[in-house]
């Protein structure tokens, strides 16, 4: 495996570790625990002290920090998840976790060095959809987690306690932090773990034999005995764990039961199956989005469905062929779910889970990827692009209300870019990715040809270009998407390289 650090001085490992830990302690924000960052699939990080429109235009304020060659993703890396608050026997660690085909790979992203990796041998003889990597998920909060307050950067400290005081008893006895004081994180209830790994809330992955694995992120140790979850040979959607239930959908064209949503209770070591739901004649387009009550919204190419948590009883809420997975927009008094349609529009409807009349906004393209954010005044915005084309733009729509109904008005459109990916938003900055992939004649499979990816930063309110990565990446992005945490943005490319861009100070 090869590691390239950009502008990182060669000094003693103890000094590097102390600097990285202090720098991480100054950054805040919830971890990126699932695809698009949260159960609502917003792709939105509410704030970051080092990522603002004003700072992004300064020379070298945001740049390539390091890149690592991953040895087991086979060009099919899944979207990373990010864990910033882990303390183990090897000290304070901030980890990037990337799945490949029946494999997992981790990097200490404060230092830009490999941490551990693991390949899973499977005994299944079922045909495998080897085009996709193993997706990964971690326990995610249904409600937005407030950004953590900056912690002191002097003296020995833990990520949950004050300097020299160690871990608070409330954190040690179950892994939760209260919702009250500044700097504390709101967490969903931790799973019941075997003795010896009490402080480790596991991450989950599903291998090609359909087995669900719960593993520690410090070493990949199995927390619970793996259990059968999906039919062997399935292609799972991005995984997510909410309220102690693991959810995954089987994608079309793979396995004995495609287009089915599955739920698995992971609260205890037994990990028992809960509900299943078979789509009603349509292909499931990807992972579900959740409202604050835990209702799942699932897009198919024929309709939008609302599923009750755990047992997955369904209601058809929009009878329209869809082109994107949904996102949930959360307001002060209401929630809305949005999705793109195959006819070239965006539908917007009440996210309470009952049947309602959708509002349709016509677009000049087919929206296949969405993101959402709020500006400083509290106005809701929706970003949309087409991730199936070799050229396309990011379109930004501002949400308003007329006659008691929501409306969307296009405010700006980016320049066309090569094979755009799903955008993400950090504070007032939109990161748009030109993946560089050749999507011609792929027939729904991941691209295997392309040029090179380019990352762009745009002003979220105007679309004004602020920064781009130029030729820093030498390969294209095929199966992975971007992830962001603590002033750093992570991109896995087809040549098995993990690129990290960010604010350089913590690494110098």
C-alpha positions as CSV (number, residue, x, y, z in Angstrom):
1,X,0.0,0.0,0.0
2,X,1.3,3.5,-0.8
3,X,0.8,6.6,1.2
4,X,1.5,10.1,-0.1
5,X,1.3,13.0,2.3
6,X,1.2,16.6,1.0
7,X,3.3,19.1,2.9
8,X,3.5,16.9,6.0
9,X,6.8,17.4,7.9
10,X,8.9,14.4,8.8
11,X,9.0,14.5,12.6
12,X,8.6,12.1,15.5
13,X,5.5,10.0,15.6
14,X,4.6,11.1,19.1
15,X,4.7,14.8,18.1
16,X,2.6,14.1,15.0
17,X,0.0,12.2,17.1
18,X,-0.2,15.0,19.7
19,X,-0.7,17.7,17.0
20,X,-3.3,15.7,15.2
21,X,-5.3,15.0,18.4
22,X,-5.2,18.7,19.4
23,X,-6.3,19.7,15.9
24,X,-9.1,17.3,15.9
25,X,-10.3,18.5,19.3
26,X,-10.7,22.0,17.8
27,X,-13.0,20.7,15.0
28,X,-16.7,19.8,15.5
29,X,-19.6,18.2,13.9
30,X,-21.4,14.9,13.8
31,X,-19.7,11.9,12.1
32,X,-20.6,10.8,8.6
33,X,-22.1,7.5,9.5
34,X,-24.1,6.5,6.4
35,X,-24.6,7.4,2.7
36,X,-25.2,11.2,2.3
37,X,-24.2,11.7,5.9
38,X,-27.5,11.2,7.8
39,X,-30.8,9.3,7.7
40,X,-32.5,12.2,5.8
41,X,-29.8,11.8,3.1
42,X,-29.3,15.6,3.1
43,X,-25.5,15.5,2.2
44,X,-25.3,18.6,4.4
45,X,-22.7,19.4,7.1
46,X,-24.3,22.4,8.9
47,X,-21.1,24.3,9.7
48,X,-17.3,23.9,9.7
49,X,-14.9,26.6,11.0
50,X,-12.5,26.2,8.2
51,X,-15.0,25.9,5.3
52,X,-16.7,29.2,4.4
53,X,-17.0,31.1,1.1
54,X,-14.6,33.7,2.4
55,X,-11.9,31.2,3.4
56,X,-12.2,29.0,0.3
57,X,-10.9,31.7,-2.0
58,X,-7.7,32.2,0.1
59,X,-4.5,30.7,-1.3
60,X,-3.9,27.1,0.0
61,X,-6.8,27.4,2.4
62,X,-8.2,24.1,1.0
63,X,-6.0,21.6,-0.8
64,X,-4.9,18.0,-1.2
65,X,-3.7,16.8,2.2
66,X,-2.8,13.2,1.5
67,X,-3.7,10.2,-0.6
68,X,-3.5,6.5,0.2
69,X,-3.5,3.5,-2.1
70,X,-6.0,1.0,-0.8
71,X,-5.0,-2.7,-1.3
72,X,-8.4,-4.4,-1.3
73,X,-11.1,-2.3,-2.9
74,X,-10.6,-3.7,-6.4
75,X,-11.7,-0.4,-8.0
76,X,-15.1,-0.7,-6.4
77,X,-14.9,1.3,-3.3
78,X,-18.2,2.3,-1.5
79,X,-18.9,5.7,0.0
80,X,-16.7,6.1,3.1
81,X,-18.0,6.5,6.6
82,X,-16.1,8.6,9.1
83,X,-15.5,8.2,12.8
84,X,-13.9,11.1,14.6
85,X,-14.2,10.3,18.3
86,X,-12.6,6.9,18.9
87,X,-10.2,6.2,21.7
88,X,-8.6,2.8,21.7
89,X,-5.5,1.0,22.9
90,X,-3.6,2.8,20.2
91,X,-4.7,6.2,21.4
92,X,-7.0,8.8,19.9
93,X,-8.0,7.9,16.3
94,X,-10.1,9.6,13.6
95,X,-10.9,6.9,11.0
96,X,-12.1,6.7,7.4
97,X,-13.7,3.4,6.7
98,X,-14.1,2.2,3.1
99,X,-15.8,-0.9,1.8
100,X,-14.7,-3.0,-1.2
101,X,-15.9,-6.3,-2.5
102,X,-16.1,-8.5,0.6
103,X,-13.5,-6.3,2.2
104,X,-13.0,-3.3,4.5
105,X,-10.2,-0.8,4.7
106,X,-9.5,1.9,7.3
107,X,-7.2,5.0,7.4
108,X,-6.3,7.2,10.3
109,X,-7.3,10.4,8.6
110,X,-5.5,12.7,11.0
111,X,-2.2,11.2,10.0
112,X,-3.1,10.0,6.5
113,X,-1.8,6.4,7.2
114,X,-3.4,3.0,6.9
115,X,-4.9,1.6,10.1
116,X,-6.2,-1.9,9.4
117,X,-7.8,-3.8,6.6
118,X,-9.7,-7.1,6.3
119,X,-10.9,-9.4,3.5
120,X,-13.9,-11.7,4.1
121,X,-13.8,-15.2,2.5
122,X,-17.3,-16.5,1.8
123,X,-18.5,-20.0,1.2
124,X,-21.5,-18.9,-0.9
125,X,-21.8,-20.5,-4.3
126,X,-24.5,-18.0,-5.4
127,X,-23.6,-15.8,-8.4
128,X,-22.2,-12.6,-7.0
129,X,-22.8,-9.0,-8.2
130,X,-19.1,-8.3,-8.0
131,X,-19.5,-4.8,-9.6
132,X,-20.2,-3.3,-6.2
133,X,-18.2,-2.9,-3.0
134,X,-19.5,-3.8,0.5
135,X,-21.4,-0.9,1.9
136,X,-21.0,0.1,5.5
137,X,-23.2,1.7,8.1
138,X,-23.1,2.8,11.7
139,X,-25.7,3.8,14.3
140,X,-27.2,7.1,13.1
141,X,-29.3,9.6,15.0
142,X,-32.8,10.3,13.5
143,X,-32.6,14.0,14.5
144,X,-29.7,16.3,13.6
145,X,-26.8,16.4,16.0
146,X,-25.6,19.9,16.9
147,X,-22.0,20.7,16.1
148,X,-19.6,20.0,18.9
149,X,-18.2,23.1,20.6
150,X,-14.4,23.5,20.1
151,X,-12.6,21.7,22.9
152,X,-9.4,22.9,24.6
153,X,-6.3,22.1,22.6
154,X,-3.9,22.1,25.6
155,X,-3.1,19.3,28.0
156,X,-4.0,15.6,27.8
157,X,-7.7,15.1,27.3
158,X,-10.3,12.7,26.0
159,X,-12.9,13.4,23.4
160,X,-15.7,13.3,26.0
161,X,-14.1,14.6,29.2
162,X,-12.2,17.7,30.3
163,X,-8.4,17.9,30.3
164,X,-6.8,15.5,32.9
165,X,-10.3,14.2,34.0
166,X,-10.6,11.1,31.8
167,X,-13.9,9.7,30.5
168,X,-17.1,10.9,32.3
169,X,-18.9,8.1,34.1
170,X,-22.1,8.8,32.1
171,X,-20.2,8.1,28.9
172,X,-18.5,5.0,30.2
173,X,-21.7,3.4,31.4
174,X,-23.3,2.9,28.0
175,X,-21.7,5.1,25.5
176,X,-24.2,7.9,25.5
177,X,-23.8,11.6,26.1
178,X,-26.6,13.9,27.3
179,X,-28.2,16.5,25.3
180,X,-27.7,19.3,27.7
181,X,-24.3,20.9,27.9
182,X,-22.1,22.5,25.2
183,X,-19.8,20.2,23.5
184,X,-21.8,17.1,24.2
185,X,-23.1,14.9,21.4
186,X,-26.6,13.5,21.2
187,X,-26.5,9.8,20.5
188,X,-29.0,7.0,19.8
189,X,-29.0,4.2,22.4
190,X,-25.9,2.0,22.1
191,X,-26.2,-1.7,21.4
192,X,-25.7,-4.3,24.1
193,X,-22.2,-5.4,23.6
194,X,-20.2,-8.4,24.9
195,X,-17.8,-7.9,27.8
196,X,-14.4,-6.5,26.7
197,X,-15.7,-4.2,24.0
198,X,-18.3,-2.3,25.9
199,X,-17.2,1.1,24.7
200,X,-17.3,0.3,21.0
201,X,-20.5,0.9,19.1
202,X,-20.0,-1.4,16.0
203,X,-20.0,-0.7,12.3
204,X,-21.9,-3.0,10.1
205,X,-21.3,-4.5,6.6
206,X,-23.0,-7.2,4.5
207,X,-20.8,-9.6,2.5
208,X,-21.7,-11.3,-0.8
209,X,-23.0,-14.4,1.0
210,X,-25.7,-12.2,2.6
211,X,-24.2,-12.3,6.1
212,X,-24.5,-9.2,8.3
213,X,-21.3,-8.5,10.3
214,X,-21.1,-6.2,13.3
215,X,-17.4,-5.3,13.9
216,X,-15.4,-3.0,16.0
217,X,-13.8,-0.1,14.1
218,X,-10.5,-0.4,16.0
219,X,-9.5,-3.8,14.6
220,X,-12.4,-5.4,12.7
221,X,-13.1,-7.8,15.5
222,X,-16.6,-9.4,15.2
223,X,-18.8,-8.0,18.0
224,X,-21.6,-10.5,17.4
225,X,-21.7,-13.8,15.5
226,X,-22.5,-13.0,11.8
227,X,-26.1,-13.8,10.8
228,X,-27.9,-14.4,7.5
229,X,-29.5,-11.1,6.5
230,X,-29.9,-10.9,2.7
231,X,-30.1,-13.7,0.0
232,X,-26.6,-14.7,-1.1
233,X,-25.4,-12.9,-4.2
234,X,-27.5,-9.8,-3.6
235,X,-26.3,-6.3,-4.3
236,X,-27.2,-4.3,-1.1
237,X,-28.0,-0.6,-1.1
238,X,-26.1,1.6,1.3
239,X,-26.6,0.4,4.9
240,X,-28.0,2.4,7.7
241,X,-28.7,1.7,11.4
242,X,-31.4,3.7,13.2
243,X,-33.1,2.9,16.5
244,X,-31.1,-0.4,16.7
245,X,-32.3,-1.6,13.4
246,X,-30.1,-2.3,10.3
247,X,-31.8,-1.6,7.0
248,X,-30.7,-2.5,3.5
249,X,-32.4,-2.9,0.1
250,X,-31.5,-5.5,-2.5
251,X,-30.8,-3.8,-5.9
252,X,-32.3,-5.0,-9.2
253,X,-30.5,-7.7,-11.3
254,X,-28.8,-9.5,-8.4
255,X,-29.6,-12.4,-6.1
256,X,-32.7,-14.4,-5.7
257,X,-34.8,-11.6,-4.2
258,X,-34.0,-8.2,-5.8
259,X,-36.0,-5.1,-5.0
260,X,-36.7,-6.0,-1.4
261,X,-36.2,-4.0,1.8
262,X,-34.9,-5.9,4.8
263,X,-34.7,-5.0,8.5
264,X,-32.5,-6.6,11.1
265,X,-32.7,-6.0,14.9
266,X,-29.1,-5.4,16.0
267,X,-29.7,-4.3,19.6
268,X,-28.5,-7.6,21.0
269,X,-25.9,-10.3,20.0
270,X,-28.6,-12.4,18.4
271,X,-29.3,-9.9,15.6
272,X,-32.8,-11.2,14.6
273,X,-34.7,-10.5,11.4
274,X,-37.6,-8.1,11.6
275,X,-39.7,-7.1,8.5
276,X,-39.2,-7.4,4.8
277,X,-41.0,-5.5,2.0
278,X,-41.1,-6.4,-1.7
279,X,-41.5,-3.5,-4.1
280,X,-44.7,-3.6,-6.0
281,X,-43.4,-4.2,-9.5
282,X,-40.8,-1.5,-9.6
283,X,-37.0,-1.4,-9.2
284,X,-35.7,0.1,-5.9
285,X,-33.4,3.0,-6.8
286,X,-31.3,2.9,-3.6
287,X,-31.2,3.5,0.1
288,X,-34.2,4.9,2.0
289,X,-34.5,8.3,3.6
290,X,-36.1,8.7,7.1
291,X,-38.3,11.3,8.7
292,X,-37.9,12.3,12.3
293,X,-40.4,9.6,13.4
294,X,-38.4,6.9,11.7
295,X,-40.6,6.3,8.7
296,X,-38.6,5.1,5.7
297,X,-39.2,6.6,2.2
298,X,-38.2,4.3,-0.7
299,X,-38.0,5.4,-4.3
300,X,-38.7,2.9,-7.1
301,X,-38.9,3.6,-10.8
302,X,-42.7,3.4,-10.5
303,X,-43.6,5.1,-7.2
304,X,-42.6,6.5,-3.8
305,X,-43.5,4.4,-0.8
306,X,-43.5,5.1,3.0
307,X,-42.6,2.2,5.2
308,X,-43.2,1.9,8.9
309,X,-40.0,1.2,11.0
310,X,-38.9,-2.3,11.6
311,X,-41.8,-4.4,10.2
312,X,-41.9,-2.3,7.0
313,X,-45.7,-2.1,6.4
314,X,-46.0,0.2,3.3
315,X,-48.1,3.0,1.9
316,X,-47.8,4.3,-1.6
317,X,-47.5,8.1,-1.2
318,X,-46.7,9.2,-4.8
319,X,-47.7,7.3,-7.9
320,X,-45.1,8.6,-10.2
321,X,-42.0,7.0,-11.8
322,X,-38.9,8.2,-10.0
323,X,-35.3,8.8,-11.0
324,X,-33.6,9.5,-7.7
325,X,-33.5,8.3,-4.1
326,X,-35.4,10.6,-1.8
327,X,-34.2,13.3,0.6
328,X,-36.1,14.6,3.6
329,X,-36.2,18.4,4.3
330,X,-36.8,19.2,7.9
331,X,-38.5,22.5,8.9
332,X,-39.5,23.9,12.3
333,X,-43.0,22.6,12.1
334,X,-43.1,20.3,9.1
335,X,-41.1,17.8,7.0
336,X,-41.1,17.3,3.2
337,X,-39.8,14.5,1.1
338,X,-38.3,15.3,-2.4
339,X,-37.4,13.0,-5.3
340,X,-36.6,13.4,-9.0
341,X,-38.9,11.9,-11.6
342,X,-38.1,10.1,-14.9
343,X,-40.2,12.7,-16.8
344,X,-37.9,15.6,-15.7
345,X,-39.3,17.1,-12.6
346,X,-38.9,17.2,-8.8
347,X,-41.8,16.1,-6.6
348,X,-42.2,17.5,-3.2
349,X,-44.7,16.2,-0.6
350,X,-45.5,16.1,3.1
351,X,-43.2,13.6,4.9
352,X,-45.7,12.6,7.6
353,X,-45.9,9.2,5.9
354,X,-49.6,9.4,4.8
355,X,-50.9,9.8,1.3
356,X,-50.8,13.4,0.0
357,X,-50.9,15.3,-3.2
358,X,-47.3,15.9,-4.4
359,X,-46.2,19.3,-5.8
360,X,-44.3,18.9,-9.0
361,X,-41.6,21.3,-10.3
362,X,-40.5,20.9,-13.9
363,X,-36.8,20.8,-14.6
364,X,-34.7,20.9,-17.8
365,X,-33.0,17.6,-17.0
366,X,-33.6,14.3,-15.2
367,X,-32.8,14.7,-11.5
368,X,-31.1,11.6,-10.4
369,X,-29.3,12.9,-7.2
370,X,-30.5,15.4,-4.7
371,X,-29.1,17.2,-1.6
372,X,-30.6,19.8,0.7
373,X,-29.5,22.5,3.1
374,X,-30.7,25.6,5.0
375,X,-29.1,29.0,4.6
376,X,-28.3,31.3,7.6
377,X,-31.8,32.8,7.4
378,X,-33.5,29.4,7.7
379,X,-34.6,29.1,4.1
380,X,-34.6,25.6,2.7
381,X,-32.6,24.8,-0.5
382,X,-32.5,21.8,-2.8
383,X,-29.6,20.8,-5.1
384,X,-30.1,18.4,-8.0
385,X,-28.0,17.0,-10.8
386,X,-28.0,14.0,-13.2
387,X,-25.4,11.4,-12.2
388,X,-26.2,9.2,-15.2
389,X,-24.8,11.5,-17.9
390,X,-21.3,12.3,-19.2
391,X,-22.0,16.0,-18.8
392,X,-24.2,17.9,-16.5
393,X,-24.6,20.8,-14.0
394,X,-25.7,21.2,-10.4
395,X,-29.0,23.1,-10.1
396,X,-29.9,25.0,-6.9
397,X,-33.5,25.6,-6.0
398,X,-34.8,27.8,-3.1
399,X,-37.9,26.6,-1.3
400,X,-40.7,29.0,-0.3
401,X,-44.4,28.7,0.5
402,X,-47.3,30.1,-1.5
403,X,-50.9,29.6,-0.4
404,X,-49.8,27.1,2.3
405,X,-48.0,24.9,-0.3
406,X,-44.2,24.6,-0.8
407,X,-42.7,25.8,-4.1
408,X,-39.2,25.6,-5.6
409,X,-37.5,28.3,-7.6
410,X,-34.3,27.8,-9.4
411,X,-31.7,30.3,-8.2
412,X,-28.5,29.2,-9.9
413,X,-26.9,26.6,-12.1
414,X,-23.3,25.6,-12.2
415,X,-21.2,25.2,-15.3
416,X,-21.4,21.8,-16.9
417,X,-18.9,19.3,-15.6
418,X,-17.8,15.8,-16.6
419,X,-20.1,13.2,-15.2
420,X,-21.3,15.0,-12.1
421,X,-21.6,13.1,-8.8
422,X,-23.9,13.9,-5.9
423,X,-23.0,17.3,-4.4
424,X,-22.5,17.9,-0.7
425,X,-22.9,21.1,1.3
426,X,-20.7,22.3,4.1
427,X,-21.9,25.5,5.7
428,X,-22.2,28.0,2.9
429,X,-20.1,26.0,0.4
430,X,-21.3,23.4,-2.2
431,X,-18.8,20.8,-3.1
432,X,-19.5,19.5,-6.6
433,X,-17.6,16.5,-8.0
434,X,-16.9,16.0,-11.7
435,X,-16.3,12.3,-11.5
436,X,-14.6,12.0,-14.9
437,X,-16.3,8.6,-15.4
438,X,-17.4,7.5,-18.9
439,X,-21.0,6.5,-18.4
440,X,-21.6,5.5,-22.0
441,X,-23.0,2.0,-22.5
442,X,-22.7,1.0,-18.8
443,X,-26.2,-0.6,-18.7
444,X,-26.6,0.4,-15.0
445,X,-23.3,-1.1,-13.9
446,X,-20.4,1.0,-12.5
447,X,-18.2,2.7,-15.1
448,X,-14.8,1.1,-15.7
449,X,-13.4,3.8,-18.0
450,X,-12.8,7.5,-17.6
451,X,-10.3,10.4,-17.3
452,X,-9.8,12.1,-13.9
453,X,-12.0,13.5,-11.3
454,X,-12.1,17.2,-10.3
455,X,-13.5,18.7,-7.1
456,X,-15.2,22.1,-7.3
457,X,-16.3,24.4,-4.4
458,X,-19.1,26.8,-5.1
459,X,-20.9,29.5,-3.1
460,X,-24.1,27.8,-1.9
461,X,-26.2,31.0,-2.4
462,X,-24.9,32.1,-5.8
463,X,-23.1,29.2,-7.4
464,X,-20.0,31.4,-7.8
465,X,-16.9,29.2,-8.3
466,X,-14.5,29.5,-5.3
467,X,-11.9,26.8,-5.7
468,X,-11.1,23.6,-7.6
469,X,-8.7,20.7,-7.3
470,X,-7.3,21.0,-10.8
471,X,-5.3,17.8,-11.7
472,X,-4.7,16.6,-8.2
473,X,-6.7,13.4,-8.8
474,X,-5.4,11.2,-11.6
475,X,-8.2,8.7,-11.8
476,X,-12.0,8.9,-12.1
477,X,-14.7,8.0,-9.5
478,X,-16.8,5.0,-10.3
479,X,-18.8,3.5,-7.4
480,X,-17.9,5.8,-4.4
481,X,-19.3,9.2,-3.4
482,X,-17.8,12.0,-1.3
483,X,-17.8,12.1,2.5
484,X,-16.9,15.0,4.8
485,X,-15.9,15.4,8.4
486,X,-13.9,17.8,10.5
487,X,-12.7,20.1,7.7
488,X,-11.7,17.2,5.4
489,X,-13.4,15.7,2.3
490,X,-12.7,12.2,1.2
491,X,-13.0,10.7,-2.3
492,X,-12.2,7.1,-3.4
493,X,-11.3,6.7,-7.0
494,X,-11.3,3.8,-9.5
495,X,-7.5,3.2,-9.1
496,X,-8.0,2.3,-5.5
497,X,-6.8,5.6,-4.2
498,X,-8.4,7.5,-1.3
499,X,-7.9,11.2,-1.7
500,X,-8.4,13.7,1.2
501,X,-8.7,17.4,0.7
502,X,-9.0,19.9,3.4
503,X,-7.7,22.8,5.5
504,X,-4.0,22.2,5.9
505,X,-3.3,23.6,9.3
506,X,-4.1,20.4,11.3
507,X,-1.5,18.5,9.4
508,X,1.4,20.9,9.6
